[in-house]
Amino acid sequence: MFEATVSTALRGVRIGRERWAALRVGTRDGVLAVLLAPVVFAPLTAPVGAEFGDLPTRPYDPPGLLLTAALWLPLTVRRRWPGACLAVIATAFAIRELAGYPATFASVGLYVALYGVGAHGAWRNRGAGTAGDHGDGDHGDGDHGDGDHGDGDHGKGVRGGDVRGEDVRGEGTRGRGVPPAARDEGARGQGAPPVVGVGVGVVVASVLYVLFAIGLHGRGSPQGISDFVLIYAVLACCWAGGRAVRSWRAAEEGRRRAGVEAAMARERARIARELHDVVTHHVTAMVVQADAAQFVLADAPDRVATGLEAISDSGRQALTDLQHLLGVLNASGAGREGDRAPAPSPGTLGELVAHTRAAGQPVRLTEHGERRPMPSAVELAAYRVVQEALTNALKHAPGHPTHVQVRYGHQEIEVEVTTEPAPARGAVPAPRRAPVRGGGHGLVGLRERVGVFGGELRAGAAADGGFAVLARIPAGGGA
């Protein structure tokens, strides 16, 4: 019974927090200010309030009540318009102190407003801020402190650290169509205010404080210079605390943005590598088959039909592999799993070898050891190594005998593809045409793919003058 009660209470607290976080920031600030009003305006808490002048007090009158309310109620917009909030509260506080109204706990609103200006103040470089409306201090009700950018123009789609695609593209900002560099400059203008702007603000605030202290002294305040300096230091610490929190949040946002960009770069590289592996092999085979068909058209026209059939098979296989790749990359998950072709693996190397052999490349496959279950990523890496090696053989050594050897061990899988230096006897010579060019990233991508699992890949000239590709991949799938 007790556990059920505790569980229900915790669930209620969690639901309450979620609903509270879903509210707009202005609404939350307003609710907090109103809920705390009975406490801050209560006579019992009045002695805790801030009092700088220690002047003889006077009873409350209607202006005094209005000034007291102005010490706290503007905090409802402390994050939406922090500068205006501080201006109203500081003015009301100065007038109350100079007039000698009784102390009130609501005067701590001055400290809160100073912190709000430091944490959410509108320090903006005009040239940078216009890029994406980052620097106006109003993030459309985005609350950095609670990790909730949900209702702001800058943070649309980012809630509780959930970074979605539209934010990466910058479509959540009002600066649509603005170059990324300009948006980044605008973000820097918001996160790190210009030194000149901060300096001017500090000088103005200091001058006003000196005038305020002179006014208190003229009204007969017993405070000395050291007291006013100490009070100034306390006020400065409130503002500096907000600035420190602001800088920390800006750094966190920068790290989060950098992490997103790095993840996007890795994903783009992975997609490019997969497309290279899938498309290059089949297109190369089709080009080689088409060239061979033209070469034998006059002497052996009956072999042209075989070549055209091989080209057709290569095209269909390319479409199948592309459909599988697009199915894997389909972020929406709309495609059914049953509609996708199975991922390539060492078990399908026979089909790959047969397909390459149909393209006119003499290839044989030898497997050693017992094939054991392996992570699909490891199997795909081994398959891609063979596929890339055979593609290179088709491009650079058509008609040269190629030997594919796969060794299954207890701890690793080893793949070796060797191409002999001389063409096979009876092979159709390749026509003298411009070489089939790739992106130049095939072997580099393979090294990266194999390196992810702690394996190694070597490629280079063999001892007999041919070419060899050797890859060792840990069967466990980890470094």
Buried (B, 14 or more C-beta within 10 A) or exposed (E): EEEEEEEEEEEEEEEEEEEEBEBBBBBBBBEEBEEBBEEBBEEEBBEEBBBBBBBEEEEEEEEBEEBBBBBBBBBBBBBBBBBBBBBBBBEBBBBBBBBBBBBBBBBBBBBBBBBBBBBBBBBBBEEBBBBBBBBEBBBBBBBBEBBBBBBBBBBBBBBEEEBBEEBBEBBBBBBEEBEEEBBBBBBBBBBBBBEEBBEEBEEEBEEEBEEBBEBBBEBEBEBEEEBBEEBBEEBBBBBBBBBEBBBEBBEEBBEEBEEBEEEEEEEEEBEEBBBBBBBBBBBBBBBBBBBBBEBBEEEEEEBBEBBEEBBEBBBEBBEBBBBBBBBEEEEEEEEEEEEBBEBBBBEEBEEBBEBBBBBBBBBEBEBEEEEEEBBEBBBBBBBBBBBBBBBBBBBBBBBBBBBBBBBBBEEBBBBBBBBBEEBEEEBBEBEEEEEBEBEEBBBEBBBBBBBBBBBEBEBEEBEEEBBBBBBBBBBEBEE
